[in-house]
Amino acid sequence: MERKTSTLLFRIIPCTDTQLRYIPGGRYPLLASAHMTILTAKVAGVKKVVACTPPAAGKIPNATVAAMHLAGADEIFILGGVQAVAAMAVGTPTVPKVDFIAGPGNAFVAEAKRQLFGEIGIDLFAGPTEVLIVADETADPFMVATDLLSQAEHGPDSPAVLITTSEEVGKRTIELCAELLEGLVTAPIASVSWRDFGEVVLAGDLDEAYTIADKYAYEHVQILTAQPREALEKMQNYGALFLGPMTCVSYGDKVSTQNHVLCLTVTSQLTSYHPSSALEPTTFFLPWAPRDTPAVCGWASSFGRSRTRRFGTRNRVASWDSSAAVLRG
């Protein structure tokens, strides 16, 4: 670009003085939410970051408190749900009023943020986790089933959708989901989500599959096809795009992607991930190279060990790709 004058245009993005970071934890400790929300605020220059998280079965969630402290929180409250958002928005004798609230949460937390917007600023409506997988005949049904249930276990209202061009992959995925649920510690939650919000959609071809997926506009979209990078040209509505069998959404939950606080359903067409400008819809995609998989899996599983051991006595499920052994999730 050629400059015609000596005038310079500066863009300054100021931060509010006091902000809240809500760290969910009603069912499982979500340690990654601490560094993906608190640390980003501190790096952005927020002067005071207040963090809160709900108690775990009536007790202080030590691992989450440690993660919030290490991420740089200036104050930490063991307080969750609607009451936490309301208290921070208006202030109480014991809870400070904040200028801005950010972070994921369930549908009730998202609704509280919506109603209080204007009294305080908010990032986006980050409600129940969503996952959508686009798969062709080359996809491993066991991998598909594992990745669907790894997100369905987040809550009883977490949608998990498979769009496939292969009737065989679709049917086998349904069978494997039923088999895996028999041994999952999280089956009481994941089974409800899969029963009430799980879907398998059969598409005529991949073009139709991508069109359908764009209409869903889900938070996490995983591509398990022979040519996964085609999705970059075919799709535009998603929070994060995970390309190929070397990549799974659980990596994004823990250690990868620019942030795991993402927009949901149709809002992925309108807003961006935390904490970018809401005026600039932003999406990102994630292809892992095979050589990176062992390291990334190790980082992710270190976070996962703070959660329940989901798959029997192990926290990971071994599955196989045509080129390498991959530990999923």
HELIX and SHEET records of a PDB file:
HELIX    1   1 ALA A   32  ALA A   44  1                                  13    
HELIX    2   2 ASN A   62  ALA A   71  1                                  10    
HELIX    3   3 GLY A   81  VAL A   90  1                                  10    
HELIX    4   4 ALA A  107  LEU A  116  1                                  10    
HELIX    5   5 PRO A  141  ALA A  152  1                                  12    
HELIX    6   6 GLU A  167  GLY A  183  1                                  17    
HELIX    7   7 ALA A  187  PHE A  197  1                                  11    
HELIX    8   8 LEU A  206  TYR A  216  1                                  11    
HELIX    9   9 PRO A  228  GLU A  230  5                                   3    
HELIX   10  10 ALA A  231  LYS A  234  1                                   4    
HELIX   11  11 VAL A  249  LYS A  254  1                                   6    
HELIX   12  12 THR A  265  GLN A  269  5                                   5    
HELIX   13  13 PRO A  290  ASP A  292  5                                   3    
HELIX   14  14 THR A  293  GLY A  304  1                                  12    
SHEET    1   A 5 GLU A  75  ILE A  78  0                                        
SHEET    2   A 5 LYS A  48  THR A  53  1                                        
SHEET    3   A 5 THR A  18  TYR A  22  1                                        
SHEET    4   A 5 PHE A 100  ALA A 102  1                                        
SHEET    5   A 5 GLY A 121  ILE A 122  1                                        
SHEET    1   B 6 GLY A 198  LEU A 202  0                                        
SHEET    2   B 6 ALA A 160  THR A 164  1                                        
SHEET    3   B 6 VAL A 131  ALA A 135  1                                        
SHEET    4   B 6 HIS A 220  LEU A 224  1                                        
SHEET    5   B 6 ALA A 240  LEU A 243  1                                        
SHEET    6   B 6 PHE A 284  PRO A 287  1                                        
SHEET    1   C 2 VAL A 317  TRP A 320  0                                        
SHEET    2   C 2 ALA A 325  ARG A 328 -1                                        
END                                                                             
